[in-house]
Amino acid sequence: MSAVFSEAEIAEIRGRFPILSRQVHGKPLVYLDNAASSQVPSSVIDAMSDFERNHRANVHRGVHKLSQEATEVHEGVRDRVASLLGAACREEIVFARGATEAINLVACTWGATNLRPDSVVLVGELEHHANLVPWQILSSRIGFRIEKIPALDDASLDQAAYRALLERHHPALVAVQHVSNAFGTVHPVADMASAAHAHGALILVDGAQSVPHRSVDVRALDCDFLAFSAHKMHGPTGLGVLWARKELLDAMPPWQGGGDMIDKVSFSGTTFHEPPWRFEAGTPHYVAAAGLHAALDFLEEIGIGRVHAREQELLAHAHEVLGAIPGLRILGTAPDKEGVVSFVLDGIHHYDAGMFLDQMGIAVRTGHHCAQPAMERFGVTGTIRASFSVFTTEEEIDRLAAGVVRLQRVLA
């Protein structure tokens, strides 16, 4: 039984998600892949449909009614996100296509302007490729060094090693996840930010796995950049957010040219718009903005604190029932985690396990989870990852456990 929601409340929440009523291979769907993409409630689908039917027009540029309505929706989401993150002002919110593009934006603007051949960037060993590869690409152009912050056996970052790296290298930037997408570990980014700043470094936080699941206040974290995606928080694909301190955005050059990011254009030269619009060239995904608005309404109605508490219940239950299965090893046992359980099975390849579970209607993620260095750290090529949402039930986790036992009998 949940101490956070009654059975009736959980049933009501689940009823808002149309996809949860479908069957897969003749079995009721058990969706445990929320760390990759969360599902969307009807309110998000309806908001996007209503926008397409009644308000579709390009934003910022028109004096006609539809354009004004579309602009109100699009810019209204900027206000909502600024409030959600505790930003100092709405101009600190930059829209991108996702967290990946938001991080690339920082690399191509702040990084290209401020990093030098003798610079050092610290990157966590458990990072999603989106917070490593952009820095590698930039390093190949500029020549700065990337040093990894090593991970401990429980899939937390070695904080003593981190501080030693700060002392040794005095890096320009620290790039780290708030929550590991591969293992669910919550990293102490507020402490890491304080230490980084004490050594003259900025810190970029990948918040893709934290913003949807817990209260995130950028001022409390004291970070300098933070990125997240709408599609991991019950919103649409194709829309992400970069938050950055306004003084940093003010000093950053544009990274793409086109409409809406300019002040004046002539063949003799061009001047650029103020942030955040300087970084938003071209037509934005304003339909997705309507969907994110509805997704934020959904999370606000339920309460992000209750979402977090519920997912902690599910995490504890999953560790209990999966941890009791012989031949199953959970990777990521740090005490502070979000709702992700990543595991391997003796003698069974993770892909085979994923396909077997799919035949039972159970959707899990298998592979390296876009975190190959993390997999290498633990001596595996990939894991089976179950990730939870507020609509997940203990019964679904029990179905996963039963499915694992069954596949062991068949495949081991």
N, C-alpha and C positions, 0 to 999 in steps of 0.2 A: 504493500500500500504506500502511496505517496503521502508525505507530510506536507507537500506544497500544494497539490491539486487534488480535488476529489475525483472519483472515477467519472462522475458526470461531467466535470470540467475538462478532463482529458478527452473524453468522447466528443465533447462539443468542439474542442480545438481540432481534433482529428477530422471532424466533419467539415471543417473549412478548407481542407486540402483535397481537391477532387481526385488527384492521382492515387491517393491511399485506398481508394475503393476498387482499384483495378486488380486484375489477376495477371500473374506472369507464369507461363508454362502450366496454367491450370491451378496455380496456388495463389493464395492471397499475398499481395506484395508486402515484403518487409524491407523498408528502405533504410539502409544503414550506411549511406554514402554522403552524408551531409557536409563533410569537410571538403568534398569536391564541389558539389553544388547542392544547396538546400532546395527543398520543394517550395512552391509558391501557393499561398491561399487564394481562394476565389476573389477576394477583394483586390488583390494585385492584378489578376487577370482582367477583372472587370474595369479597373481604373485605366489600364492600358487600352482596352477595347473602347471605353468611353472617350478617351482622348482621341483615338483614331477616328471614331465616328463623328465626334462633335467639335473637336478643338484643334485638329491637325493644321498646323501652319508653322513656318519657320520663326524662330525666336529672335528677339532683339532688333529686328530689321524693319518690321512693318508697323504702320500706324493703324492698320485695320483691326477690327475687333478680335478676329481669330488669333492673329499674331500677338496681340496684347494678352489674351487669355493664355496662350502657350508660354509666353514669357513669364507670366505670373506663376505658372506651375513650375517651370524650370528653375527660376530664381528662388521660388519658395522652398524648393528642396535644399538649395544651398543654405538657406536660413536654418532649416531643420537639422541639417548635418552639423552646422556650426554649433548649434545648441547641444546636440547629442554629444559632441566631442569636447565641449567646454572651450571652444576656440575664442580668442580675444575679439574677433570680428568675422563677418561673413566673407571678407576678402581673403581670408586664409584658406578657403575651401576651393580647390581646383578640381574640376571634373576631368576624368580620363576614361578610357575604355575598360579599365580594370585595375587591380592592384599592380599587376605586371607593368602596364604602361605607366602608371604613376611612378614606380621606381625607376623605370627607364627615363622618364622625364627628369627626375632629379640627377641621374647620371649624366644625361646629355646637356643639362643646363648648369646646375651648381657644380657638378663634378668636372665637366669640361672646362669650366672657368677657374676653379679653385685648386684642382689637383695638379701636382707637378711631378716630374720624374723621381724626385726624392721623397714623395709623399708615401704614406702607408695607410691602407684601409683595412680595418679588422672586420672579419665576417665570421659569423657563427658556423660551426661545423655541421649543424643540423639544418641549415637554411634550405628553403625552397630555392630551386634554380633561379627563380625570378629575382632573388636578392643576392645572387652570386654572379650569374652570367653577365648582367649588364656591367658590373665592375670589371670583370675579366675582359670584356670587349673594349671598354674604355682604357684599361691598363695596356692593352696591346697597341693602342694609339699613343698614349702618353708615357708609359713606362714605369708607373708607380707600382709598389709591391702590395700584394694582398696577403695578409696573415690570418690564419684561422684561429678562432677561439675554440679550444678543444672541448669535447663533450665527455662527461663521466659515464660510468656504466649504467646509471639510472636514466640516461638521456636528458640530464640537465647540463648546462654549460658550466665548466670549471671556473668558478669565480676567482679563485686564487691565481690561476693561470691568466685569466683576463686582466687582472690588475697588474700582473707582471708584464704582460704585453703592452699595456698602457705606459708603464714606467720605461720600458725598453725602447719603444718606438715613437711615442708621442704622436699617435696617428691623427690624420685629418678627419677621419670619419669612422664610426662604428655602425655596421649594418647588421641588424639582428631581428629575428622574429619575436613577437610578443608571446605567441603560442606556437609550438612546433606542429606543423600540419601532419608530420609523419608519426609522432608519438604522443601529442597532446600536452607536452610539458609546458608549463607557464614559466617563462624566464623573468627574473627580477629586473625588468627594464628600468624602473625608476632608480634603483641603486646603480645599475649600469650607466644610466644617463648622468647621474651625479658624478660618478668616477670619470666618465669620459670628459665631461666639462672641466673637471679639475685638471685635466691634462691637455686642455685646449682643443678637444675633438668635438665634432657634432655627432649626433646619433640619429639614424634613420630606423624606424620601427615598422616592420611588416605586421600590420594589425588585421590581416585577412581572417585569422582564426580566433581573434579576441573580440573585436567590435561586435560580431553577431551574438556573442555568448556571455558577455559580462560588461559591466559599466567601465567605460574607458574615458578618462579625462586627460587630455594631452598636457594640461598644466600640471596636474598631479604627477604624471609620468615624467615631466620636464624633458620631453624629447624635442627634436628639432623638425623632423619629418615623420609623418605616419601615413600609411596607405592601407586601403581596404577595398573590397569589391561588394557590389550589391547582390550578386548571385549567390553569395554564401550567407545572406541574411534574409532569405525569403523574398528577394527581389529579382529583377530581370538580369539577364546577361548583358554584356556590352557596356556596363557603366561602373566606374570605380571612382574613388576619391583620393586625392592627395591633400592632406593637411600639412601646412608648413608655416613657420613663424613669418609674420608679414614682412619683417625686415629682411629675411632671407629671400622671399619672393620678389621684393622690390629690387633687389640687387641681381636677380637672375635674368639672363637674356631669354628671349623666346626660343623654342626649339623646333617649331613648325611654322611655316608661313601660309597665309591665306586670308580668307574673310574672317571678320569679327575679332581678330587679334591686333588690328591696326588702329592707329590714330589717323594719320594722313599718309597717302601713297602718291608718289610721283616718280618719274624716271630719274629725277635728280636725287631721290632718296626717300626713305620711309621711316616714319616714327610709329611707335607701338603703343598699344593700349596699356592701361595699368593692370596689375594682377587683380583678380585671377584670370581675366579674359585674355591677357597676353599669351597664356598657355593653352588656350582653347580654340585653336584655329579650325575653321570650317563649321559645318552644321553639326550641332551636338545631338546626342541621342535623347531628344526631348521626350519621346514616348517612354523610354526606360525611366526617365526622371519621374514621370507620373506613377510608374510602377514602384519605384523606390519610395515615393511619398506614401503610398498605401502600405508598403512593407514596414515603414517606420511607424505608421499608425498601428499596425498589428502588434509590433513589439512593444510599443508604448502602452497599448491597452492591456496586454498581459503583464508587462513589467519586466524589464531586463533582469532585475534582481531575482524574480521568481523563475525566469528562464534558466538563469545560472544555477539556482538551487535545485531545480528539477533535474537538470543535466548532471549535477553532482550525484544525485540519487541513482540515476541510471548508470553512471560511471562506476560507482561502488558496487552495484549489482552485477555489472559486467565483469569486473575484476574478480568477484566472488565466484560466479558460476563458470567463467572461462578458466580462471586460475585453478579450478579443481579438476580440470580434465588432464589426465596423464598424456604426456607427449606434446603438450601445448606450452609454449613459452611466450610470455608477454614481454615485449620490448618497450621500455618507457615506464619505469616504476617510481619516478620522482614523486614526492608527496603532493606537490601542487600541479594538478593537471586539469585540462578541460575534457569534454566528453569524447575522447578518442581512445580506442584500445587497438593496439597494433601487435600482431602475434605471428609466430611461425609454428609449423607442425612438423614433428619428426618424420622424415622420410616422405613428405608430401610437398610438391612444388606449389607455391602460392597461386599460380595461374590455374592449376588443376583444381585446387580447393575453391577458387572463385567461380569456376565454371560449374562445379558440382553444386555449390550453394545456390547459384542462379537457377538451376533446374528445380530447386525447392522454393523458388520465389524470393530468395534472400539476396538483396543487392549489397555487396560489400566492395571495397576497392582493393585491388591486388597490384603489386608491382613496387616500384621504388618511390612512388608518390612525388615525383619531381624533386627528389632529394637523394640523389645517388651518393654523394659523399657521406651522408648520414647512414645509408645502408652499408657502405664500405666500412664505416667505423664499427659497426656491429657484426661484420663478417657475413652479411646476407646479401642476396641479390634483390630481395623484396620481401614484403610482409603482406599479411591479410589485415586490412584495417576496417574496423567498424566504427562509425562516427554517428553521434546521436543528435537529436533535435528535441525541442519541447514536445513534439507529437509522438516521440518514441515511447514504447511501453516496455515494462519488464517482461511481459509475455513474448514480445518480439525478440528480446535478448535471449530468453529461454529457447526460442525456436532456433536462434543462431547456434546456441550451445548444443542443442540436440542435433542440428545439422552437422556440426563439426564431429560429434561422436559417430554419426552415421557414415560420414565420408571417411573417417579413419578406418572403420571396419571394411569399407569397400576398396579404398585406395592404398592403405598402408601395407 
